[in-house]
Amino acid sequence: MKVLAALSGGVDSAVAASRMVEQGHDVTAVHLALARTHDGQVGSRGCCTPLDARDAKRVADVLGIPYYVWDFSERFKAEVIDDFIDEYASGHTPNPCVRCNENIKFAAVLERGLALGFDAIATGHHAQIKNESNQKQLYRSVDSAKDQSYVLSVLSAQQLSHSMFPLGDVTKTQVRAEAAAKGLLVAEKPESYDICFIPDNDTAGWLNKQIQPKVGQVIDAVTGSAIASHDGAHQFTVGQRRGLHLDRPASDGQPRYVFNVDTKTQTVFVGPETLLSVTRIFADRPKWTCGSAPEVGSEVYVQLRAHGEPLAAVVKQIDDQIEVELRLPTRSVAPGQTLALYDGNRVLGSGTITKSSR
């Protein structure tokens, strides 16, 4: 097969590419130039800095495969960075890595690769693909601590059919050992947990430069009183406790949490922890990675964060909107988060959370 190996400059993608070469595929490496801001800054430890491009080239040289840099910075800005800003300005909590997978890596990059005659794209994501009934299915990685199936739950069945994840059957420790044994210089390269387009990982400071400040009030939901002011509702997210700068404590002495952000009125509502508890979650923009939607009444597991705990749920509605009812209440569910649905360890698909209720 002609395989396009996405080399980020990190150890995972390096070992994934080397495994593709060892399996006898015709492999070409591509590094993505994505987070190029107008002031020339990029994230401090992202996946697309000049140093990452250098490391990716070194890996390709060791493997003896062609290497190219593809510049998707304009599309990345429009569909990931601008979307990130718009979501926060709307009081939502987006995941830019999910959006990058959905719109860039497995859309723009895969589309170009297929147009150039490649059969598939291989990445260093920790997830498994299994062939079942002549269709590829996405599963969790054997390394639960590094599992990335959640951020891949936005892939369509068609995108998954042209994807390869060679690291799904190994742990991160094994990946590093394999890289060292193969002489790959990135074997001990530190992992990055930053958002690649935000310098120094200062998300709040970066957002304050992108979104026009708007003065608003913080309202205590119990008393209905204004207990603080702020200069931008985008600075708050559901479940937040720290940094509220409240003028006076609650009458019961208990901490207060953000449970609703209304960016239309620039009002932030806070209250006791019990107000964060929800049992129903609604999501739009459904994507069915497994090929078809589950039936209403199906028992599933849902996940709300990249490394969140799987929560038992029942599917209540499936059409242009997903509705699930949790078996047990959970807390801090924010609009904009990705709702991933699982059948055991198999990914069914996902949607973008619009609201939740008790």
C-alpha positions as CSV (number, residue, x, y, z in Angstrom):
1,M,0.0,0.0,0.0
2,K,1.0,3.6,-0.6
3,V,1.0,5.1,2.9
4,L,1.3,8.7,4.0
5,A,3.0,8.8,7.4
6,A,2.2,11.9,9.3
7,L,5.4,12.8,11.2
8,S,4.8,15.4,14.0
9,G,8.4,15.3,15.2
10,G,7.5,13.2,18.2
11,V,8.3,9.6,19.2
12,D,4.9,8.1,18.5
13,S,4.6,9.2,14.9
14,A,8.3,8.2,14.4
15,V,7.7,4.6,15.5
16,A,4.4,4.4,13.7
17,A,6.2,5.4,10.4
18,S,9.0,2.9,11.1
19,R,6.4,0.1,11.6
20,M,4.8,1.0,8.2
21,V,8.2,0.7,6.5
22,E,8.9,-2.6,8.2
23,Q,5.6,-4.0,7.0
24,G,6.7,-3.3,3.5
25,H,4.5,-0.4,2.6
26,D,5.5,2.3,0.2
27,V,5.8,5.1,2.8
28,T,6.2,8.8,2.3
29,A,6.5,11.1,5.3
30,V,4.7,14.4,5.6
31,H,5.1,17.1,8.3
32,L,2.2,19.5,8.8
33,A,2.9,23.3,9.1
34,L,-0.2,24.3,11.0
35,A,0.1,26.9,13.9
36,R,1.7,29.8,12.2
37,T,0.3,33.0,13.7
38,H,0.7,36.5,12.2
39,D,3.3,37.4,14.8
40,G,5.4,34.3,14.0
41,Q,4.8,32.8,17.4
42,V,3.9,29.1,17.9
43,G,3.2,27.1,21.0
44,S,6.2,26.5,23.3
45,R,6.0,22.7,23.0
46,G,3.6,22.1,20.2
47,C,3.6,19.6,17.3
48,C,4.5,22.1,14.6
49,T,7.4,24.2,15.7
50,P,10.6,24.5,13.6
51,L,12.3,22.1,16.0
52,D,9.6,19.6,15.4
53,A,10.0,19.9,11.6
54,R,13.7,19.3,12.1
55,D,13.1,16.2,14.2
56,A,10.6,14.9,11.7
57,K,13.1,15.3,8.8
58,R,15.7,13.4,10.9
59,V,13.4,10.5,11.4
60,A,12.5,10.4,7.7
61,D,16.2,10.3,6.9
62,V,16.9,7.5,9.3
63,L,14.0,5.5,7.8
64,G,15.1,6.3,4.3
65,I,11.7,7.6,3.1
66,P,10.8,10.8,1.2
67,Y,9.9,13.8,3.4
68,Y,7.6,16.7,2.6
69,V,6.2,19.7,4.5
70,W,2.6,20.5,3.8
71,D,1.4,23.9,4.8
72,F,-2.2,23.9,6.0
73,S,-1.8,26.9,8.2
74,E,-4.6,28.9,6.6
75,R,-7.1,26.2,6.8
76,F,-5.9,25.4,10.4
77,K,-6.5,29.0,11.4
78,A,-10.0,29.1,9.9
79,E,-11.2,25.7,11.1
80,V,-9.3,25.2,14.4
81,I,-8.0,28.5,15.8
82,D,-10.9,30.8,14.8
83,D,-13.3,28.1,15.8
84,F,-11.6,27.9,19.2
85,I,-12.0,31.6,19.7
86,D,-15.6,31.6,18.5
87,E,-16.6,28.8,20.8
88,Y,-15.1,30.4,23.9
89,A,-16.7,33.7,22.9
90,S,-20.0,31.8,22.9
91,G,-19.5,30.4,26.3
92,H,-18.5,26.9,25.1
93,T,-15.5,24.7,26.0
94,P,-14.0,23.3,22.8
95,N,-11.2,20.7,22.3
96,P,-8.9,22.0,19.5
97,C,-7.2,18.6,19.1
98,V,-10.6,17.0,18.3
99,R,-11.3,19.8,15.8
100,C,-7.9,19.4,14.2
101,N,-8.4,15.6,13.7
102,E,-11.9,16.3,12.3
103,N,-11.1,19.1,9.9
104,I,-7.3,18.9,9.2
105,K,-5.5,15.6,9.7
106,F,-8.3,13.2,8.6
107,A,-10.0,15.7,6.3
108,A,-7.7,18.1,4.5
109,V,-4.5,16.0,4.7
110,L,-6.3,12.7,3.9
111,E,-8.1,14.3,1.0
112,R,-4.9,15.5,-0.5
113,G,-3.2,12.2,0.1
114,L,-6.0,10.3,-1.6
115,A,-5.9,12.7,-4.6
116,L,-2.2,12.0,-4.9
117,G,-2.7,8.3,-5.0
118,F,-2.0,7.3,-1.4
119,D,-4.2,4.5,0.0
120,A,-4.1,5.5,3.7
121,I,-2.7,7.9,6.3
122,A,-0.7,6.4,9.3
123,T,-0.4,8.4,12.5
124,G,1.0,7.8,16.0
125,H,-2.3,7.9,17.7
126,H,-2.8,5.4,20.5
127,A,-5.9,3.5,19.3
128,Q,-6.6,0.3,17.6
129,I,-8.4,-0.5,14.3
130,K,-9.9,-4.0,13.9
131,N,-11.6,-5.4,10.7
132,E,-15.0,-6.7,11.5
133,S,-17.4,-7.9,8.8
134,N,-15.3,-6.2,6.1
135,Q,-15.4,-2.9,7.9
136,K,-12.8,-1.1,10.0
137,Q,-13.8,-0.5,13.6
138,L,-12.1,1.9,16.0
139,Y,-11.1,0.5,19.5
140,R,-9.4,1.8,22.5
141,S,-5.6,1.4,22.8
142,V,-4.2,-1.4,25.0
143,D,-2.5,1.4,26.9
144,S,-5.4,2.9,28.7
145,A,-3.3,5.7,30.1
146,K,-2.4,6.9,26.6
147,D,-5.6,5.9,24.8
148,Q,-6.6,8.5,22.2
149,S,-9.8,7.0,20.8
150,Y,-11.8,9.9,22.3
151,V,-10.1,12.5,20.0
152,L,-10.6,10.2,17.1
153,S,-14.3,9.6,17.7
154,V,-15.1,12.4,15.2
155,L,-13.9,10.4,12.3
156,S,-16.4,9.2,9.8
157,A,-16.4,5.5,8.7
158,Q,-15.0,6.6,5.4
159,Q,-12.1,8.4,7.0
160,L,-11.4,5.5,9.3
161,S,-11.3,3.2,6.3
162,H,-8.2,5.1,5.0
163,S,-6.5,5.4,8.4
164,M,-3.9,3.3,10.1
165,F,-2.8,3.4,13.8
166,P,0.2,1.1,14.2
167,L,0.7,1.8,17.9
168,G,-2.7,0.6,19.3
169,D,-1.2,-2.7,20.6
170,V,1.7,-1.2,22.6
171,T,2.3,1.0,25.6
172,K,4.1,4.3,25.6
173,T,7.1,2.7,27.4
174,Q,7.3,0.1,24.7
175,V,7.2,2.8,22.0
176,R,10.1,4.6,23.5
177,A,12.1,1.4,23.8
178,E,11.4,0.6,20.2
179,A,12.5,4.0,19.1
180,A,15.7,3.7,21.0
181,A,16.4,0.3,19.5
182,K,15.9,1.7,16.0
183,G,18.2,4.6,16.5
184,L,15.5,7.2,16.3
185,L,16.7,10.4,18.0
186,V,13.3,11.3,19.3
187,A,13.2,8.3,21.6
188,E,13.4,10.4,24.8
189,K,11.7,13.5,23.5
190,P,9.3,14.9,26.1
191,E,5.6,14.8,25.4
192,S,3.6,17.9,24.8
193,Y,0.3,18.7,26.5
194,D,0.1,22.2,25.3
195,I,-2.3,23.7,22.8
196,C,0.0,24.1,19.8
197,F,-1.1,27.5,18.7
198,I,-1.0,29.2,22.2
199,P,2.4,30.5,23.3
200,D,3.6,29.4,26.7
201,N,0.3,27.5,27.3
202,D,-1.4,30.7,28.6
203,T,-4.9,30.0,27.3
204,A,-6.6,32.6,29.4
205,G,-4.1,35.4,28.5
206,W,-4.2,34.4,24.8
207,L,-8.0,34.4,24.7
208,N,-8.1,37.9,26.3
209,K,-6.1,39.2,23.4
210,Q,-8.5,37.6,20.8
211,I,-11.9,38.4,22.4
212,Q,-13.1,42.0,23.0
213,P,-13.6,42.5,26.8
214,K,-17.3,42.9,27.9
215,V,-18.2,43.7,31.4
216,G,-20.8,41.5,33.1
217,Q,-22.0,40.2,36.4
218,V,-21.5,37.0,38.4
219,I,-24.9,36.0,39.9
220,D,-25.4,33.7,42.9
221,A,-28.2,31.4,41.7
222,V,-29.3,30.7,45.3
223,T,-29.9,34.3,46.3
224,G,-30.3,35.9,42.8
225,S,-27.8,38.6,43.9
226,A,-24.9,40.0,41.9
227,I,-21.7,39.0,43.9
228,A,-19.0,40.0,41.5
229,S,-18.2,41.6,38.1
230,H,-16.0,40.5,35.3
231,D,-14.6,41.7,32.0
232,G,-15.5,38.8,29.8
233,A,-17.8,35.7,30.2
234,H,-15.4,33.8,27.9
235,Q,-13.0,33.5,30.8
236,F,-15.3,31.1,32.6
237,T,-16.3,27.5,32.0
238,V,-18.8,25.2,33.6
239,G,-17.4,23.5,36.7
240,Q,-14.9,26.3,37.4
241,R,-14.2,27.1,41.1
242,R,-11.0,29.0,41.2
243,G,-10.5,32.5,39.9
244,L,-14.0,33.7,40.4
245,H,-13.0,36.7,42.6
246,L,-16.4,36.8,44.5
247,D,-17.1,39.8,46.7
248,R,-18.6,37.7,49.5
249,P,-18.8,34.1,50.5
250,A,-21.9,31.9,50.3
251,S,-24.1,32.0,53.4
252,D,-23.4,28.3,54.0
253,G,-19.7,28.7,53.8
254,Q,-19.4,26.2,50.9
255,P,-17.5,26.9,47.7
256,R,-19.4,28.1,44.6
257,Y,-19.0,26.8,41.1
258,V,-19.8,28.1,37.6
259,F,-22.8,26.1,36.3
260,N,-23.9,28.4,33.4
261,V,-22.4,31.0,31.2
262,D,-24.7,33.3,29.2
263,T,-22.5,35.2,26.7
264,K,-25.5,37.1,25.2
265,T,-26.0,38.9,28.5
266,Q,-22.4,38.4,29.7
267,T,-23.8,36.8,32.9
268,V,-22.0,34.1,34.8
269,F,-24.1,32.0,37.2
270,V,-22.6,30.3,40.2
271,G,-23.9,28.1,42.9
272,P,-23.4,25.0,45.1
273,E,-21.7,21.9,43.7
274,T,-25.1,20.2,43.5
275,L,-26.2,22.4,40.6
276,L,-23.4,20.8,38.4
277,S,-25.0,17.4,38.6
278,V,-26.7,16.2,35.3
279,T,-28.2,13.0,34.0
280,R,-29.2,14.0,30.5
281,I,-26.8,15.1,27.8
282,F,-27.7,16.5,24.4
283,A,-25.3,16.8,21.4
284,D,-25.5,17.8,17.7
285,R,-23.2,17.2,14.7
286,P,-23.3,13.4,15.1
287,K,-20.5,11.3,13.5
288,W,-20.8,7.5,13.4
289,T,-17.3,6.1,13.2
290,C,-18.6,2.6,13.4
291,G,-20.7,3.1,10.2
292,S,-24.2,3.4,11.7
293,A,-26.0,5.0,14.6
294,P,-27.0,2.9,17.6
295,E,-30.6,2.2,18.2
296,V,-32.7,4.1,20.7
297,G,-32.7,2.2,23.9
298,S,-29.1,0.9,23.4
299,E,-26.9,0.6,26.4
300,V,-23.7,2.5,25.8
301,Y,-20.8,4.2,27.5
302,V,-20.1,7.8,27.0
303,Q,-16.9,9.8,27.6
304,L,-16.8,13.6,28.0
305,R,-13.1,14.3,28.1
306,A,-9.9,12.9,26.5
307,H,-9.1,10.8,29.6
308,G,-12.4,11.0,31.3
309,E,-14.1,8.0,33.0
310,P,-16.5,6.0,30.8
311,L,-20.1,6.6,32.0
312,A,-22.9,4.1,31.6
313,A,-25.8,5.5,29.6
314,V,-28.9,4.8,27.6
315,V,-29.5,6.3,24.1
316,K,-32.8,8.2,24.2
317,Q,-32.7,9.9,20.8
318,I,-30.8,9.5,17.6
319,D,-31.3,11.6,14.5
320,D,-29.8,15.0,13.9
321,Q,-29.3,15.2,17.7
322,I,-28.1,12.7,20.2
323,E,-29.7,12.4,23.6
324,V,-28.3,10.1,26.3
325,E,-29.5,9.4,29.9
326,L,-26.7,8.6,32.3
327,R,-27.2,5.7,34.7
328,L,-25.6,7.8,37.5
329,P,-25.3,11.6,37.6
330,T,-22.1,13.3,36.5
331,R,-21.0,16.9,36.9
332,S,-19.3,19.8,35.0
333,V,-20.7,19.0,31.5
334,A,-20.0,22.0,29.3
335,P,-21.4,22.9,25.9
336,G,-18.8,22.5,23.2
337,Q,-17.3,19.4,24.7
338,T,-17.2,16.2,22.6
339,L,-19.6,13.4,23.6
340,A,-18.0,10.1,22.6
341,L,-20.1,7.0,22.5
342,Y,-18.7,3.5,23.1
343,D,-19.9,-0.1,22.9
344,G,-17.4,-1.5,25.4
345,N,-14.0,-0.6,24.0
346,R,-15.4,0.0,20.5
347,V,-16.0,3.6,19.4
348,L,-19.5,4.2,18.0
349,G,-19.1,7.8,17.2
350,S,-19.6,11.3,18.7
351,G,-21.4,14.6,18.8
352,T,-20.8,18.1,20.1
353,I,-22.5,18.8,23.4
354,T,-25.2,21.5,23.2
355,K,-26.7,21.3,26.7
356,S,-27.4,19.0,29.7
357,S,-30.0,18.8,32.3
358,R,-30.8,17.1,35.6
